Amino acid sequence: MTVRASLVIILAVTVWRIVWLAFDRTDLFVDEAQYWLWSQHLDFGYYSKPPMIAWIIAAVTGAAGSSDIVWIRLCGPLLHAANALMLMAAARRVTSPENAAWVGASYIAIPAVTLSAYMFSTDVPLIFFIALTLWAYLGLTEKRSVTLALVMGLGVGCAFLSKYALLFLLPGGALALLLIPQARIAIRDFAISVVVAALVAAPNLLWNLTHGGATVKHTEDIARWNQMALKPLKALEFFGAQLAVMGPILFAALLYAGFLTIRRRAEPHERILLWLSLPVVGLITLQALIAKAEANWAASAYAAGAIVAVMLLARLWPRGLTLSLALTGAIALAFPILPAFPEAIPFGLVKRNTGRAEVSLKAAELARAAGLTIIVSDNRDMLADLFHTLRDSKLTLKAQAPEGFPENYYEQTFPYALQDGAEPGQKALFLTRKPLDCAAATPKLLVSWTPETGYYRGRTIYAYETQAGCLQPRG
């Protein structure tokens, strides 16, 4: 494949995604809505993630002058296009222009990329900065350069500010430096990179120190290290899911490249890239075995992984590159159409993003009809959509405060409790999925309903008019 052909493919797929984004009829996913809310309160850290994704959304929605869903999700396809170009540049350090072109075209069609081009996630900027780091690092393996060392440090620091999953790359990177002479760079350049990365990451580290280690604690909670038990089927499920995440041919090629490394038949640059990819898959598979892991947790592996998979296929099975692109490309072209017709999809990732705004709008209508100006909820999904859907209303939105450490960003930042300024007799609409009991006063059930479609299908929702005294921190 020529570089020009690859650029045409990247541009065509990106434009296709953006065109269909204009017809998207789904609501924001709970995480997307939360990231948008963060972008309205810029900081160096947030409850569950570092700040990069909020900064990006703030830049795009600020430039657009709108917080509509289309502008929030536009970040995905645009940044993925930049990711593909950056990976092409990194690949060009170690392989031919033709192979580098295949890297860009293959990446833009990877199933995980197709999904996160629809639902903007922290994996997208993470991969960009990993690709930037790879480009600088691979250059440093060939020559000393203060400029490349600065870029490498900036890439590592910004990747850290995107998602802590960057840290999964460190064990493999350290082993590559130890075992492969060609992986080593000048001590001066390494020191410069470390200092720059530390300076870039420092504001987030300081934020965590001044906020009770909120992001670190949340990361530990979702990892469920306090509930360790052997779960071999979960490990197999995670490992198998990587066939869908990366694409079956590319992932199989990555695994085979690892096999060739064990047999000492891989080239030095392939071995370097393998140490920056396969160990991540191994570590997350181990995490799935003993606790919990989501399919996308190994995303940091697939920057270097995409390059080495393409290099191996180009050398041993060139036709595999065409077959892989045909398969993943078909998915990349078909999937963006689905959010325009969510009612035609009985279940799945698109269907779960429907019906959320409907609940928020009904809650607002009920509050106004009852003469209430405050809506409180104990449900993170509901809170996420309430804040975005009702962003232009005059209603005050609050989370029921917990008794101990906050369980989410809303409880941390927008708690509703007497110690946080609520008056004992103050009335609010309480939106919940559980019946409300209160000894202090009898709450008035305004309505309960069970949606027949969308994310809340078959789930009963309750809306109460109640006093602040009934919504005190729960244990």
N, C-alpha and C positions, 0 to 999 in steps of 0.2 A: 504494500500500500504506500502511496506517495504521501508526503506531508500535506500537500494541497487537498487530496481526497479526505484525509483525516480531518482537516479543518472544516471542510464542507459538511462532513457527517456531524461533527460537534456543533456547528452552527445550526444545521437543519434540525437536529434533535432538540436543541435549546429553544429555538423559535417555536417548534411544534408544542413543546411543553408550555411555553408562555401563552401561545394562542389559546390553548384549551384551558389554561388557568383563568382566562377572562370569562369562561362559561361555568366555572366551578360553582356548584350549588350546595356544597357541604359546609359544615361549621368547622371552626378551629378545633383541633384536638386539644385535650386538656394541657399538654405540655406546651404546645404552640401558644395558647392563650396566656399561659403563665410567662413565657418568654417575652411576649408582647408587653405584659404588665411591668415586667422588669425594665423594659426599654423606656417606660414612662417615669422610672425612678432610677436613673443611672447611678451605678455604684461600682466598686471594685470586687464585689462578690455578692452572691445570693444564696438562698437557703440550700438549694440542691445542686447548683452548678456554678462554675466560674463565670465571669461576666461577658465574654466575647460575643456570645449570641445576642445578648441584649444590646450591645453596642452596634452590632450590624443592623439589627431591626430598627434601632433608633435612627441610624444613618439613612436607611432606605425610606422608611415612613416619613422621616423629617424632610427628605428631598422631595417626596411625593406630596407632602402636605396632607396625608390621609393615613388612617390606621385601618382601613378596610382590609379584609382578608387577602385580597389579591396582592396588595403591596407587601404584606407580611410574608406570603408564600413565594413572592417573586425572588426573594433572597436565595431560595433553593436552587432553581435552574441556573441563575446567573453565576452563583458561586461554584456550582458543579462544573460549569463550562471553564471557569478559571482553574479548577482542580485538574481537569483533563489537560489543559495547556501546560500547567506547571509540571504534571507528571511526564508529559512528553519531553519537556526540557530536562528533567532529571534523568529520564531514560536515555536521552541523547548522550549523557556522560559515559554510558557504559555499553551502548549498542549502536547499531546503524540507524540512519534517519528513517529507513523503512520500518524497522522494528519499533522505533519510538512513535511513529505514526500509528502503528497498530495499538500501542499502549493507550494513546489518547482516544482512539475510536472505541476500543474495548471498554475503557473505563466509563465513558459517558453512557454506555448501555448496560452496565452491571445492574442487576435487579435491585440491589440495595440503594444504588444511586437513583434509579427510577422512582423508588418509594420516597426517598428523602428529598427528591426534587418536587414532590407533591406536599409532603409534610415536613417543613423545615425543622432540622434537628441540630444538635451540637456536633454531630459527626461531620457535618459538611465543612465548617471552618476548621475543625481538627485535621481533616485530611489535607486541606489546602496548606496549612502550616507545616504538616509533616512532609508534604511534597516539596515545599520550599526548603525545609531543612535537608532533605535528601539531595536536592540540587546543589546546595552549598557544600554539604559533607562530601559527596562524591567528587566534587571539584577539588576539595582539600586533600583527598587521597592522591591526587596527581601533582599538586603544587602547594607551596606555602602562600597564603593570602590573608592579609588583615581584613580586607573587604568581605571575602567569603566567610571568614570566622565571625565577623559581626553579623552577617546575614544568618548564619547557622544559629548563633545565640538568640537572635530575634525570633527565628522560626520556632525554636524550642520553647522560648518564653511565651510566645503567642499561642502555641499549641497547648501549653499548660493552662493558659487562660481560657482556652476553648473547652477542654474536657480533661479530667485527670487521667483518663484512659491512656494518655500519652505515656504515663509511667510504666505501662506494660511493655514498652519497647526497651526499657533500660536493661533488663537482664540479658536479652539477646544481643543488644548493642555492646555491652561490656564483654560478653563472650567472644563476639566477633573481633574486638580489639585485641583480646588475649590470644586467640587462636589463628587469626589470619593476618600475616604481615602487611598485606595490601590494604587492610582496613584501617591502619594506623595513620594518624595525621600528626603534624608538628605539635610539640608540647605547647609552644607559644600560642598557636591557633586554637588548640583545645582549651587553654586557660582563658583566652579572650571570649570564646563561646560560652563557657561556664559562667563567667562574670556577667556577660550581657543577659543570658537566660535568667540568672538569679535576680538581676535588677528589674527585668520585665515582669517576673513572677512575684516580686516582693510585695506590691500593693495588695494582691489577693491573699498572700500569706498573712500580711498584717491585718487585713479585714477579718480573716478567720480567727486570729488571736483576739480581736476586739468584739467578736460576736459568738463567743463560746464554742468556736470550732464547728459552726453550723454545717458548712458544706462537707467537711471531713466526717462529722458524725452521721450525716445523712448517707454518705457513701458507704459507711460501715453498716448502717441499718439495712440498706437495700441489698448489700452483699450477704446479709444474714449469717455472718460468721458466728453468731451466738446460737445458731440452730444447726450446727454441723451434723450431718449424717450422710452415709454413703448412698448415693442415688445414681447407680449405673445407667438406668434408663434415661434419666435427665441428661447425663453426659452424652449418651448416644444421640439423644434428640438435638442437643445443641450442636454437636459435631455434624450431624446430618443436615441441620438447617444451613450450615455454611455453603452447601451445594446450591441452595436457593439464594443466599446472600450474595455470593460472588459470581454465581453461574457455574453449572456442573463441570464444564470443560476447563475453565480457568482454574477452578479449585482443584480438580483432579491433576492438572498440570503442576500446580503449586506443590501438591503432595508428592508427585513423582520427582520433582526437583529436589525435594527433601530426601527422597530415597537415593537419588544419584549422589547427593552430598555424603550420605552415609557410606556409599560405595566408592567415595573419592573420585567421582567422575564428573563433578560439577566444576565450572570455571570459577576463578576467584571472586569476580563481581557477583556471580550468581550466589555464591556462598555468603557473601556479605549481605545481600538482599534477603536471603533466606533467614539469616539470624535476626533480621529486622521484621520478620513476618510470622514464620511458623511457630516460634516460641510463644507469641501472643496467643495464637489459636490453642496451643497446648495449655497455657496458663488458665485461659478462660474455660477450657474443657474441664480442667481440674476444679475450677471454681464451681462449675455446674455439677460435678460429681459430689462435692462435699456440701454445697449450700444452694446457690441459685445463680443463674446466668441467663440473660436475654440474648437473642440471636445476634443483635447488633453490637454486642460488647466487644467483639474482636475487630471492629471497624478499623482500628489503628494498624492492623496487620496488612490491609489490602492496598496501601499505597505502594510499599516495596513489593508486596505480593503480586500486584498486577504486572509490575515490570518484569519480575523473574518468571512469571507464568508465560508471558508473551515471548520472552527470550527463549524459553525451553521449547514452546510450540513452534516457533519460527525455525529452530534448529532441527527438531525431530519430527514434527508433524504440521507443516505449514497449513495444510487444509483445515486443521483444527481451529485455526484463527478465524477462518471464514465461517465455519460451522458455528463456532461460539458466537460470533457477531450476529449471524443470522438469527440464532435462537434468542439471545438477549435483546437484540434489536427489535424483534417482533414484539416482545414484552414492553420495551421502551416506547414503542409507537402506540400500542394498544392501551396501556394503563392510563395515560393522561386523559383519555376520553371518558373513563368511568365516572369521575366526580361530577361530570355534567349531567349524568343520568342516574343518580343514586337510588331512585325508587325502583329501578330495574335490577338492582343487585340485592339478593336476599340476605346476604351476610358479608362479613369480612372487614378489611381495614377501612374501606370507604364508608360502609354502612354505619360504622361506629361513630362517624363524624356527622351524623344527622340527628335532628331532634333536640340538640343541646340548646340552641338559641330559642327554640320554641318554649322550652321550660322557663328560661330567663325572662322572656317577654310576658309569659303568663304570670310570673311572680310579680313583675312590675305592675301589671294591670290590676292584680289583686291588692297590692300595696296601695296604689292610688285610690282604688274603690273604697278601701277601708280608712283612708286618710292617714296612712302611715308613710313615713319618709325614710325609714331604715329597713333594710333587708339583711338578715343574718342567716348563715348556713353553717352546718357542721360537715359539709360534704365538699371535698376538694374539687371534684369534677364540676359541681354546680357553681362553686365560687369562681373557678377559672372562667367559665362562660359568662357569668353575671358581670364580672368586671369588664369584659370586652364588649358584650352585646349591649350593656346599659351604660357604656362609657360616656355618652352624651346626655344622659338623664341627670336629674338633680337628686336622685336617690343616693343615700349613704349606704355603702356596702361593707359588711363586717363578717368576720369569721368567729364562730363560737370559740372562745379561748380554752386551751387545755389547762390542766392543773400543773403539769410538769413541763418538760421541754417541748417546744412547738413541734407538731407533726408535719407541718408544711409551711410554705412561705406566707400564706394568708393568716395563719395563726400567729406567725412570728411578727408580721408587719401590720395587720389590720384586726387585732383582737377586739372582741366585744365583751367587756366585763366591767364590773363596778370599779375595779382598780385602774381600769383604762379609760375612765371618764363616763361610762354609762350611768344614768340616774336609775335608782331602784324601781321607780314607777314608770320609767320610759317605755313606751310601747314600740314593738317592732314586728315585722313579718318574719317568721322563722320558717325557712325552707329546708326540709329534711327528708330522709328516706326511712325514718324511724318514728313511731308514735312518741309524743312528748308527754312525760309525766312531770308534774310540778307540785310540791307540797305548799309552796308559798302562795300560789294563786292558780286558779284554773285556766289553762290556756284555751283559747277559742279556736276550734278547727274551722278555718274558712272553707277549705276544700281539700279533698284528696282525690287523686286520679292516677290511672295506670295507662300510660301511653301505649298505643297499639303499633307504633312504628319507631324507628330510630334507635339510638343508643339505650334509651330508657324503656324500651319495649318490654312489657310484662313486669315492670318494677313500679311499685306504688310510691307516689310522691305526696308528701303532706305539706300543707301551708297553714301555719298557725298565726293568730294574732296573740301576742303574749308580752308580758312585762320583762324588763331586763333582769329582774330578780330570778326569773325562771331559766335564764340562760347563763348561769354562772359557770366558771371553769369546771369541766368534767374530769374525773380521774381516768 
